[in-house]
Amino acid sequence: MLNRKLIGLLALLLSAGLSLSACGDDDEASSNNAQNNNTPDPNDQDTTDEGDTTDEGDTTDEEDDTVDPPTGCTAEEGCGDGYVCNTGTSVCEPAPTGCDLPAGERPERCDEVTTEFGPASIVTEFQIAGDDPACCFDYNGDGVPDNALSLLAGMVNESLQESIDSGSLVLLFEHDGLDNVVDSSPYTLNVWLGESVEAPVSGPFAIDPASIDEGSFPQAYLPNAQITAGVLNAHPGTVDLSIDLLGAQLALRISQARIEATVDSTSTLEDGVIINNPESAALTGGKLGGAIRVDDLVTGVNTFVSVSCECLGLGGADLITANGLALACTETPASTCTDADNSACTSMGTVCGVLPLLGGMVDVDTDGDGELDGLSIGTTFNTGAAKISGFAAAE
């Protein structure tokens, strides 16, 4: 089984990670980012998902009304949501988000440690969707849900669920500002990695410091979540996520994230806790989707390996090399890695075996430059009611 940190990384990337890093709840930019910002494939007709709108920076061919975003950006609006144009290089680059925002725009929790938490939900079931055409979201405007990374389902789902059931992996949704479980005002959905607990899993739960950005602000969050007629929806844009794996940081960026789930009809809100029938889940039929850029994935893995995995014997070379979207894995015949040394590094063999296949599977244009550069993914989840007690001590 993959170790807890790697499983936690994967689960956060696919659940906590599928959320938006943006300004605070009342920031106008956050409100705008709450709209889903899917960029249609340049070969598709000018159609959008339900409720989606085409980015303002896209250009339209007047003859056939086909969306045709520029290959090289020329101004900030020439990029997709969460990206800005470097006019010197005509390249779309990630915009500052979360605690990287300048003073005055940073969320308050970046600079303080809170002792008060909103009602929470604990993930009880979490799976990467397989080839089910019903899951999860359409990212290229062809009317069919996209999930290029469904191949991971058979590789990691069993380990993910075993870790959740045993309490070694605790994933928490904090409903910060939730005022009604049927029809709520917009609120912030913070997503945390909780401290490991013994089975059977019970609360209250402490938050693992590994999922903190700065102060007491989470790395992953949805600033404009809302429950309408008992259904939770959020259509954010991007997230910058950095997870501590045995002392080294693995940083990745998730784009075009979306979440949808039904709030159990028996749920009520009492004293800051979502109370529900013990035989049912507070959130059911949950769907989480997003896209991972190939270059972000390669950079994240190589950076982690260079800092943490000297035992692989690479001598400073990258584990994964890229020529555009063509990826190759560097052989590691001199590897001396063992689980006792660094189990995260021994697991890189699995990562190395899969990544070279991903370059040919891209299906999403994440930055709006007209070129496919990311891999879509869809996951399903259910949760129960939970309560957060505070932050665990740093290791």
One Martini backbone bead per residue (centre of mass of N, CA, C, O) as a GRO file, in nm:
protein
  395
    1MET     BB    1   0.099   0.034   0.019
    2LEU     BB    2   0.068   0.343   0.027
    3ASN     BB    3   0.152   0.594   0.189
    4ARG     BB    4  -0.006   0.842   0.358
    5LYS     BB    5   0.115   1.088   0.209
    6LEU     BB    6   0.050   0.995  -0.080
    7ILE     BB    7  -0.251   0.954  -0.036
    8GLY     BB    8  -0.304   1.238   0.063
    9LEU     BB    9  -0.220   1.376  -0.193
   10LEU     BB   10  -0.418   1.246  -0.387
   11ALA     BB   11  -0.675   1.322  -0.233
   12LEU     BB   12  -0.624   1.629  -0.237
   13LEU     BB   13  -0.607   1.661  -0.542
   14LEU     BB   14  -0.911   1.521  -0.577
   15SER     BB   15  -1.040   1.712  -0.349
   16ALA     BB   16  -0.905   1.948  -0.209
   17GLY     BB   17  -0.764   2.036  -0.479
   18LEU     BB   18  -1.061   2.077  -0.601
   19SER     BB   19  -0.996   2.404  -0.573
   20LEU     BB   20  -0.998   2.748  -0.484
   21SER     BB   21  -0.764   3.001  -0.520
   22ALA     BB   22  -0.842   3.304  -0.345
   23CYS     BB   23  -1.003   3.532  -0.224
   24GLY     BB   24  -1.225   3.641  -0.039
   25ASP     BB   25  -1.564   3.635  -0.012
   26ASP     BB   26  -1.580   3.970  -0.079
   27ASP     BB   27  -1.436   3.935  -0.338
   28GLU     BB   28  -1.481   4.001  -0.664
   29ALA     BB   29  -1.296   3.786  -0.785
   30SER     BB   30  -1.424   3.545  -0.646
   31SER     BB   31  -1.702   3.574  -0.769
   32ASN     BB   32  -1.607   3.534  -1.058
   33ASN     BB   33  -1.459   3.251  -1.008
   34ALA     BB   34  -1.723   3.083  -0.943
   35GLN     BB   35  -1.729   3.049  -1.223
   36ASN     BB   36  -1.711   2.851  -1.475
   37ASN     BB   37  -1.393   2.821  -1.691
   38ASN     BB   38  -1.433   2.682  -1.952
   39THR     BB   39  -1.238   2.582  -2.238
   40PRO     BB   40  -1.283   2.529  -2.543
   41ASP     BB   41  -1.215   2.362  -2.796
   42PRO     BB   42  -1.107   2.487  -3.097
   43ASN     BB   43  -1.286   2.253  -3.259
   44ASP     BB   44  -1.530   2.348  -3.126
   45GLN     BB   45  -1.814   2.464  -3.071
   46ASP     BB   46  -1.999   2.733  -2.922
   47THR     BB   47  -2.001   2.567  -2.633
   48THR     BB   48  -2.143   2.495  -2.305
   49ASP     BB   49  -2.190   2.442  -2.007
   50GLU     BB   50  -2.380   2.454  -1.747
   51GLY     BB   51  -2.346   2.793  -1.676
   52ASP     BB   52  -2.136   2.862  -1.872
   53THR     BB   53  -1.863   3.073  -1.983
   54THR     BB   54  -1.685   3.248  -2.193
   55ASP     BB   55  -1.406   3.389  -2.205
   56GLU     BB   56  -1.324   3.713  -2.279
   57GLY     BB   57  -1.046   3.642  -2.435
   58ASP     BB   58  -1.190   3.516  -2.647
   59THR     BB   59  -1.214   3.436  -2.986
   60THR     BB   60  -1.418   3.487  -3.287
   61ASP     BB   61  -1.526   3.345  -3.567
   62GLU     BB   62  -1.741   3.507  -3.781
   63GLU     BB   63  -1.816   3.280  -3.988
   64ASP     BB   64  -1.865   3.015  -3.759
   65ASP     BB   65  -1.865   3.064  -3.446
   66THR     BB   66  -1.572   2.976  -3.343
   67VAL     BB   67  -1.375   2.906  -3.099
   68ASP     BB   68  -1.042   3.102  -3.101
   69PRO     BB   69  -0.795   3.102  -2.925
   70PRO     BB   70  -0.498   3.211  -2.865
   71THR     BB   71  -0.185   3.081  -2.863
   72GLY     BB   72  -0.083   3.373  -2.805
   73CYS     BB   73  -0.074   3.602  -2.581
   74THR     BB   74  -0.154   3.977  -2.550
   75ALA     BB   75  -0.328   3.966  -2.280
   76GLU     BB   76  -0.484   3.900  -1.995
   77GLU     BB   77  -0.758   3.810  -2.151
   78GLY     BB   78  -0.599   3.568  -2.316
   79CYS     BB   79  -0.666   3.402  -2.061
   80GLY     BB   80  -0.749   3.200  -1.835
   81ASP     BB   81  -0.852   3.126  -1.546
   82GLY     BB   82  -0.572   3.195  -1.330
   83TYR     BB   83  -0.440   3.370  -1.563
   84VAL     BB   84  -0.162   3.549  -1.707
   85CYS     BB   85  -0.005   3.770  -1.925
   86ASN     BB   86   0.309   3.756  -2.075
   87THR     BB   87   0.395   3.996  -2.298
   88GLY     BB   88   0.696   3.918  -2.352
   89THR     BB   89   0.618   3.588  -2.417
   90SER     BB   90   0.316   3.500  -2.465
   91VAL     BB   91   0.245   3.373  -2.172
   92CYS     BB   92   0.065   3.182  -1.960
   93GLU     BB   93   0.035   3.263  -1.612
   94PRO     BB   94   0.009   3.230  -1.295
   95ALA     BB   95  -0.181   3.363  -1.060
   96PRO     BB   96  -0.222   3.495  -0.776
   97THR     BB   97  -0.298   3.320  -0.465
   98GLY     BB   98  -0.407   3.348  -0.172
   99CYS     BB   99  -0.117   3.401   0.017
  100ASP     BB  100   0.011   3.544  -0.255
  101LEU     BB  101  -0.128   3.780  -0.207
  102PRO     BB  102  -0.145   4.089  -0.139
  103ALA     BB  103  -0.175   4.315   0.072
  104GLY     BB  104  -0.534   4.330   0.139
  105GLU     BB  105  -0.605   4.032  -0.015
  106ARG     BB  106  -0.558   3.851   0.197
  107PRO     BB  107  -0.658   3.626   0.390
  108GLU     BB  108  -0.693   3.635   0.728
  109ARG     BB  109  -0.580   3.340   0.794
  110CYS     BB  110  -0.280   3.397   0.703
  111ASP     BB  111  -0.242   3.595   0.991
  112GLU     BB  112  -0.394   3.365   1.160
  113VAL     BB  113  -0.518   3.172   1.448
  114THR     BB  114  -0.780   2.979   1.473
  115THR     BB  115  -1.056   2.851   1.708
  116GLU     BB  116  -1.275   2.857   1.480
  117PHE     BB  117  -1.528   2.637   1.339
  118GLY     BB  118  -1.704   2.494   1.118
  119PRO     BB  119  -1.885   2.284   0.992
  120ALA     BB  120  -1.844   1.927   0.917
  121SER     BB  121  -1.698   1.685   0.688
  122ILE     BB  122  -1.639   1.336   0.640
  123VAL     BB  123  -1.474   1.120   0.450
  124THR     BB  124  -1.596   0.780   0.365
  125GLU     BB  125  -1.590   0.807   0.043
  126PHE     BB  126  -1.331   0.744  -0.220
  127GLN     BB  127  -1.316   0.778  -0.586
  128ILE     BB  128  -1.205   0.700  -0.886
  129ALA     BB  129  -1.332   0.719  -1.175
  130GLY     BB  130  -1.392   0.543  -1.429
  131ASP     BB  131  -1.575   0.467  -1.732
  132ASP     BB  132  -1.805   0.637  -1.643
  133PRO     BB  133  -2.010   0.851  -1.829
  134ALA     BB  134  -2.147   1.006  -1.568
  135CYS     BB  135  -1.837   1.077  -1.498
  136CYS     BB  136  -1.845   1.421  -1.439
  137PHE     BB  137  -1.719   1.647  -1.647
  138ASP     BB  138  -1.726   1.895  -1.898
  139TYR     BB  139  -1.419   2.039  -2.062
  140ASN     BB  140  -1.469   2.048  -2.409
  141GLY     BB  141  -1.781   2.077  -2.515
  142ASP     BB  142  -1.908   1.766  -2.612
  143GLY     BB  143  -2.117   1.643  -2.378
  144VAL     BB  144  -1.884   1.474  -2.228
  145PRO     BB  145  -1.746   1.335  -1.982
  146ASP     BB  146  -1.426   1.384  -1.823
  147ASN     BB  147  -1.152   1.110  -1.770
  148ALA     BB  148  -0.833   1.050  -1.828
  149LEU     BB  149  -0.763   0.932  -1.514
  150SER     BB  150  -0.918   0.651  -1.486
  151LEU     BB  151  -0.665   0.454  -1.473
  152LEU     BB  152  -0.622   0.498  -1.152
  153ALA     BB  153  -0.843   0.334  -1.015
  154GLY     BB  154  -0.702   0.043  -1.003
  155MET     BB  155  -0.442   0.152  -0.836
  156VAL     BB  156  -0.586   0.337  -0.570
  157ASN     BB  157  -0.872   0.280  -0.445
  158GLU     BB  158  -0.813   0.067  -0.230
  159SER     BB  159  -0.610   0.236  -0.063
  160LEU     BB  160  -0.789   0.474  -0.006
  161GLN     BB  161  -1.018   0.322   0.148
  162GLU     BB  162  -0.843   0.189   0.365
  163SER     BB  163  -0.745   0.458   0.489
  164ILE     BB  164  -1.023   0.567   0.567
  165ASP     BB  165  -1.123   0.323   0.741
  166SER     BB  166  -0.863   0.333   0.947
  167GLY     BB  167  -0.769   0.658   0.984
  168SER     BB  168  -0.502   0.744   0.815
  169LEU     BB  169  -0.728   0.904   0.644
  170VAL     BB  170  -0.830   1.252   0.681
  171LEU     BB  171  -1.114   1.414   0.534
  172LEU     BB  172  -1.211   1.766   0.537
  173PHE     BB  173  -1.508   1.969   0.548
  174GLU     BB  174  -1.536   2.319   0.588
  175HIS     BB  175  -1.828   2.518   0.671
  176ASP     BB  176  -1.766   2.846   0.626
  177GLY     BB  177  -2.072   3.010   0.691
  178LEU     BB  178  -2.298   2.827   0.735
  179ASP     BB  179  -2.679   2.874   0.747
  180ASN     BB  180  -2.787   2.631   0.549
  181VAL     BB  181  -2.880   2.293   0.432
  182VAL     BB  182  -3.075   2.390   0.183
  183ASP     BB  183  -3.050   2.729   0.177
  184SER     BB  184  -2.775   2.911   0.113
  185SER     BB  185  -2.532   3.104   0.147
  186PRO     BB  186  -2.246   3.202   0.063
  187TYR     BB  187  -1.944   3.006   0.115
  188THR     BB  188  -1.672   2.841   0.272
  189LEU     BB  189  -1.477   2.558   0.154
  190ASN     BB  190  -1.279   2.381   0.349
  191VAL     BB  191  -0.980   2.169   0.306
  192TRP     BB  192  -0.868   1.888   0.503
  193LEU     BB  193  -0.609   1.729   0.674
  194GLY     BB  194  -0.622   1.497   0.909
  195GLU     BB  195  -0.555   1.338   1.180
  196SER     BB  196  -0.481   1.050   1.277
  197VAL     BB  197  -0.680   0.760   1.355
  198GLU     BB  198  -0.863   0.526   1.509
  199ALA     BB  199  -1.026   0.248   1.474
  200PRO     BB  200  -1.299   0.375   1.483
  201VAL     BB  201  -1.404   0.656   1.339
  202SER     BB  202  -1.374   0.963   1.534
  203GLY     BB  203  -1.456   1.241   1.715
  204PRO     BB  204  -1.286   1.494   1.712
  205PHE     BB  205  -1.080   1.687   1.478
  206ALA     BB  206  -0.753   1.732   1.372
  207ILE     BB  207  -0.537   1.933   1.197
  208ASP     BB  208  -0.308   1.904   0.959
  209PRO     BB  209  -0.041   2.114   0.892
  210ALA     BB  210   0.005   2.018   0.586
  211SER     BB  211  -0.278   2.188   0.496
  212ILE     BB  212  -0.130   2.453   0.533
  213ASP     BB  213  -0.033   2.750   0.427
  214GLU     BB  214  -0.102   3.005   0.626
  215GLY     BB  215  -0.141   3.000   0.943
  216SER     BB  216  -0.503   2.910   0.897
  217PHE     BB  217  -0.480   2.851   0.590
  218PRO     BB  218  -0.576   2.677   0.328
  219GLN     BB  219  -0.481   2.525   0.034
  220ALA     BB  220  -0.789   2.429   0.014
  221TYR     BB  221  -1.071   2.599  -0.152
  222LEU     BB  222  -1.422   2.732  -0.151
  223PRO     BB  223  -1.548   3.061  -0.162
  224ASN     BB  224  -1.845   2.979  -0.339
  225ALA     BB  225  -2.031   2.810  -0.184
  226GLN     BB  226  -2.361   2.639  -0.240
  227ILE     BB  227  -2.695   2.579  -0.125
  228THR     BB  228  -2.955   2.434  -0.341
  229ALA     BB  229  -3.202   2.241  -0.277
  230GLY     BB  230  -2.974   2.041  -0.135
  231VAL     BB  231  -2.732   2.148  -0.330
  232LEU     BB  232  -2.394   2.134  -0.382
  233ASN     BB  233  -2.206   2.408  -0.532
  234ALA     BB  234  -1.897   2.450  -0.737
  235HIS     BB  235  -1.715   2.687  -0.977
  236PRO     BB  236  -1.407   2.703  -1.007
  237GLY     BB  237  -1.062   2.714  -1.104
  238THR     BB  238  -0.791   2.720  -0.902
  239VAL     BB  239  -0.494   2.546  -0.752
  240ASP     BB  240  -0.249   2.568  -0.500
  241LEU     BB  241  -0.051   2.279  -0.408
  242SER     BB  242   0.123   2.185  -0.095
  243ILE     BB  243   0.299   1.890   0.008
  244ASP     BB  244   0.424   1.717   0.278
  245LEU     BB  245   0.695   1.477   0.208
  246LEU     BB  246   0.911   1.402   0.425
  247GLY     BB  247   1.018   1.729   0.404
  248ALA     BB  248   0.893   1.765   0.117
  249GLN     BB  249   0.775   1.944  -0.166
  250LEU     BB  250   0.462   1.898  -0.342
  251ALA     BB  251   0.374   2.080  -0.631
  252LEU     BB  252   0.042   2.173  -0.748
  253ARG     BB  253  -0.200   2.239  -1.017
  254ILE     BB  254  -0.545   2.308  -1.027
  255SER     BB  255  -0.798   2.302  -1.279
  256GLN     BB  256  -1.127   2.345  -1.333
  257ALA     BB  257  -1.292   2.312  -1.076
  258ARG     BB  258  -1.545   2.081  -0.934
  259ILE     BB  259  -1.861   2.061  -0.737
  260GLU     BB  260  -2.099   1.796  -0.629
  261ALA     BB  261  -2.379   1.767  -0.386
  262THR     BB  262  -2.589   1.603  -0.158
  263VAL     BB  263  -2.787   1.686   0.102
  264ASP     BB  264  -2.906   1.534   0.347
  265SER     BB  265  -3.243   1.537   0.444
  266THR     BB  266  -3.162   1.491   0.770
  267SER     BB  267  -3.017   1.747   0.794
  268THR     BB  268  -2.877   1.964   1.046
  269LEU     BB  269  -2.822   2.276   1.233
  270GLU     BB  270  -2.616   2.241   1.537
  271ASP     BB  271  -2.391   2.412   1.696
  272GLY     BB  272  -2.194   2.394   1.433
  273VAL     BB  273  -2.339   2.117   1.336
  274ILE     BB  274  -2.389   1.850   1.128
  275ILE     BB  275  -2.688   1.678   1.150
  276ASN     BB  276  -2.743   1.321   1.112
  277ASN     BB  277  -2.810   1.027   1.008
  278PRO     BB  278  -2.612   0.757   1.093
  279GLU     BB  279  -2.704   0.591   0.813
  280SER     BB  280  -2.600   0.850   0.678
  281ALA     BB  281  -2.496   1.116   0.477
  282ALA     BB  282  -2.436   1.448   0.449
  283LEU     BB  283  -2.296   1.365   0.173
  284THR     BB  284  -2.414   1.277  -0.153
  285GLY     BB  285  -2.312   1.208  -0.466
  286GLY     BB  286  -2.026   1.301  -0.510
  287LYS     BB  287  -1.845   1.542  -0.722
  288LEU     BB  288  -1.507   1.555  -0.861
  289GLY     BB  289  -1.334   1.798  -1.068
  290GLY     BB  290  -1.055   1.828  -1.313
  291ALA     BB  291  -0.717   1.956  -1.389
  292ILE     BB  292  -0.385   1.845  -1.494
  293ARG     BB  293  -0.096   1.959  -1.570
  294VAL     BB  294   0.177   1.825  -1.709
  295ASP     BB  295   0.399   2.029  -1.620
  296ASP     BB  296   0.319   2.032  -1.320
  297LEU     BB  297   0.364   1.732  -1.265
  298VAL     BB  298   0.662   1.715  -1.346
  299THR     BB  299   0.773   1.936  -1.161
  300GLY     BB  300   0.676   1.819  -0.892
  301VAL     BB  301   0.830   1.550  -0.906
  302ASN     BB  302   1.121   1.656  -0.957
  303THR     BB  303   1.144   1.831  -0.704
  304PHE     BB  304   1.100   1.613  -0.496
  305VAL     BB  305   1.332   1.423  -0.582
  306SER     BB  306   1.572   1.626  -0.550
  307VAL     BB  307   1.521   1.664  -0.233
  308SER     BB  308   1.430   1.343  -0.127
  309CYS     BB  309   1.582   1.123  -0.361
  310GLU     BB  310   1.893   1.020  -0.350
  311CYS     BB  311   1.845   0.700  -0.362
  312LEU     BB  312   1.795   0.692  -0.684
  313GLY     BB  313   2.065   0.791  -0.839
  314LEU     BB  314   2.054   1.068  -1.034
  315GLY     BB  315   2.258   1.310  -0.992
  316GLY     BB  316   2.036   1.559  -1.064
  317ALA     BB  317   1.842   1.431  -1.235
  318ASP     BB  318   1.558   1.381  -1.390
  319LEU     BB  319   1.300   1.162  -1.382
  320ILE     BB  320   1.143   1.356  -1.577
  321THR     BB  321   1.114   1.404  -1.923
  322ALA     BB  322   1.049   1.681  -2.162
  323ASN     BB  323   0.883   1.705  -2.499
  324GLY     BB  324   0.651   1.858  -2.427
  325LEU     BB  325   0.425   1.579  -2.420
  326ALA     BB  326   0.682   1.408  -2.416
  327LEU     BB  327   0.753   1.140  -2.199
  328ALA     BB  328   1.024   1.039  -1.975
  329CYS     BB  329   1.211   0.787  -1.799
  330THR     BB  330   1.453   0.758  -1.572
  331GLU     BB  331   1.677   0.548  -1.493
  332THR     BB  332   1.737   0.349  -1.161
  333PRO     BB  333   1.983   0.128  -1.102
  334ALA     BB  334   2.111   0.288  -0.831
  335SER     BB  335   1.898   0.226  -0.639
  336THR     BB  336   1.842   0.236  -0.255
  337CYS     BB  337   1.551   0.231  -0.196
  338THR     BB  338   1.347   0.220   0.099
  339ASP     BB  339   1.109   0.223   0.331
  340ALA     BB  340   1.307   0.309   0.556
  341ASP     BB  341   1.412   0.562   0.414
  342ASN     BB  342   1.171   0.630   0.168
  343SER     BB  343   0.861   0.553   0.066
  344ALA     BB  344   0.808   0.778  -0.141
  345CYS     BB  345   1.043   0.694  -0.334
  346THR     BB  346   0.955   0.403  -0.399
  347SER     BB  347   0.681   0.508  -0.536
  348MET     BB  348   0.810   0.643  -0.799
  349GLY     BB  349   0.794   0.398  -0.984
  350THR     BB  350   0.493   0.427  -1.044
  351VAL     BB  351   0.499   0.712  -1.152
  352CYS     BB  352   0.707   0.656  -1.380
  353GLY     BB  353   0.521   0.442  -1.532
  354VAL     BB  354   0.283   0.658  -1.601
  355LEU     BB  355   0.367   0.944  -1.711
  356PRO     BB  356   0.452   0.875  -2.014
  357LEU     BB  357   0.136   0.831  -2.092
  358LEU     BB  358   0.004   1.128  -2.053
  359GLY     BB  359   0.075   1.305  -2.306
  360GLY     BB  360  -0.153   1.140  -2.491
  361MET     BB  361  -0.418   1.239  -2.283
  362VAL     BB  362  -0.487   1.511  -2.343
  363ASP     BB  363  -0.813   1.730  -2.294
  364VAL     BB  364  -0.717   2.022  -2.176
  365ASP     BB  365  -0.753   2.380  -2.164
  366THR     BB  366  -0.640   2.570  -1.894
  367ASP     BB  367  -0.523   2.875  -2.017
  368GLY     BB  368  -0.647   2.971  -2.309
  369ASP     BB  369  -0.429   2.916  -2.575
  370GLY     BB  370  -0.537   2.652  -2.760
  371GLU     BB  371  -0.387   2.426  -2.587
  372LEU     BB  372  -0.340   2.120  -2.490
  373ASP     BB  373  -0.236   2.046  -2.117
  374GLY     BB  374  -0.453   1.852  -1.975
  375LEU     BB  375  -0.599   1.629  -1.725
  376SER     BB  376  -0.873   1.479  -1.662
  377ILE     BB  377  -1.092   1.440  -1.362
  378GLY     BB  378  -1.289   1.197  -1.170
  379THR     BB  379  -1.488   1.190  -0.864
  380THR     BB  380  -1.611   1.021  -0.572
  381PHE     BB  381  -1.838   1.093  -0.282
  382ASN     BB  382  -1.874   1.064   0.079
  383THR     BB  383  -2.028   1.181   0.392
  384GLY     BB  384  -2.001   1.284   0.722
  385ALA     BB  385  -2.027   1.402   1.021
  386ALA     BB  386  -1.836   1.675   1.187
  387LYS     BB  387  -1.562   1.788   1.412
  388ILE     BB  388  -1.349   2.057   1.487
  389SER     BB  389  -1.085   2.124   1.732
  390GLY     BB  390  -0.813   2.182   1.557
  391PHE     BB  391  -0.463   2.188   1.573
  392ALA     BB  392  -0.205   2.009   1.524
  393ALA     BB  393   0.098   1.933   1.596
  394ALA     BB  394   0.392   1.974   1.479
  395GLU     BB  395   0.649   1.751   1.367
   0.00000   0.00000   0.00000
